[in-house]
Amino acid sequence: MNWNGGRYVTKVAAVCLAFAMVLAATACGKKENGSNLLAEDNVEKREVILFSPMEKTEADTFNTARNATDKTVIMAEEELGVRVSYVTYTAENYQDKTYDDVTMDRARNNMDDIYLLNPDTIQALGEEGRLMDLSGLASAENLRDVVKTANVVNGKLVAIPQEVVAYGLFINKDMFDQYELELPETPEEFLECCRVFKENGIETPVGANRWWLETFVLAQAFADLYNGGNTEAEIAALNSGESKYSDYMRPGFEFLQEMIDKGYIDAGKAYVSEAIEGEGADFLAQKTPIVMAYWGAANTDTAYGNPDFKMLVIGFPSSRGQMPVMPMTGFGVGAEAKHAEDAMRTLEVMTSDEALQVYAETNRVISPSKNVEVECIPALKPLNDRIQENIYVLGANAGMKMEQWGNTCLVVRELLNGATVEECMAEFDRLQEESMGPDR
């Protein structure tokens, strides 16, 4: 995405990280007065307003992500006697204003109670003090450490997700078998696979969009940082300016530039393409063997859930092998929300183990609760195996002063638009300097 990003621009939770769309203040779900559970008693219904991305890009498409969220919303409504009203962001005019842009504006103006947030907006709004501290909720006690790491800003837990979003490479295993290719572990092996595909008439081996190529960069940049046993010290060095983000990012950008130069990705098409909409058709038609997407895209009919070939989801190439990339979305409550108390109670129910079990079983996703486990589909097993071994890279870490997910996405877009690797590294240096503030 994944609202995927400037980013997760769009499909509740799992899709939330990546498509950029524009605001359409449409109400869905339980807006009608007839749905008021207390109407019979003539008691005014308490309302909670939830702002989220539109979960689908075509109105007639069923989407399990919204269906799963709805189930947890209904649980909260029935338990608390509230009505949750949706305000959604849809895919019209998305190139003019991203989901993140709209969310920031709405949160700063206290227009809603609960917001489904991308990693960059979680960090920004948290630093501005515009989100409630959720650490007192009962559901917060059950969160996995990775969720807390990603969503604690200035000592406050400011967002809780309903799933842990994991990104990986979606592979057409039949095409790899056809050309006797092993699944790549390292950047060098990945480039060799692309070379073979290209030489055998595959015009564009990697289907790309304008949001998700940063996953390659982040996997290569932070594979050692998160898996080398020195994470806290390395982050401290980045935050102090002793180490440079550009040094971490350079290998990934050089890798992307080589893919562009050799025609393994179409930079022009990627620069203007929305996630899945830009490359999905070619992947499903077996014109391109590799795309990148989030975990949930393997589960539903709205994305890659029913391909006419054997599909596997693996991690991105890195010095430590196949590497899942895990940005973190989450629901936050506005610090000055009109219905703050009911919003907090609603979110507590929606993120309870009982509700998260329902959500995970519906979407077949990784739960943020350490008490909830759901067996994944076979296609996701390679990615899940790495995650279960605690091998992954965080795409968002609120403990880092410079936000990674959104910034890396935007700098990658400059590369797609013709910027040099050196110019991109200079931009990271500028962003890092800016993040440390004038009193560093």
Disulfide bonds with the S-S distance in Angstrom:
none
